[in-house]
Amino acid sequence: MSSRWLRPEVYPLFAATGVAVGICAFSLIRNITGNPEVRVTKENRAAGILDNHAEGEKYKENFLRKYVRNKHPEIMPGINKFFTDPTY
């Protein structure tokens, strides 16, 4: 049975599935540990709606957003410039 699934042709499928599971786990752990709207303990859930705007802003403005805020949204800027800029 194991020789049926452990072929070299199946390795990319395992890699893609592993990456997808890793992204899901990262998102789950990030939301459970850092999201101010997720309350795991019973005492925190009983507190009701909290006005914690500063904590929510801190969660929203993470490192990646700060990094890409002033970047131009291009995947390959050299190729884009080559085909669109007439002086290039």
Buried (B, 14 or more C-beta within 10 A) or exposed (E): EEEEEEEEEEEEEEEEEEEEEEEEEEEEEEEEEEEBEEBEEEEEEEEEEEEEEEBBEEBEEEEEEEEEEEEEEEEEEEEEEEEEEEEE
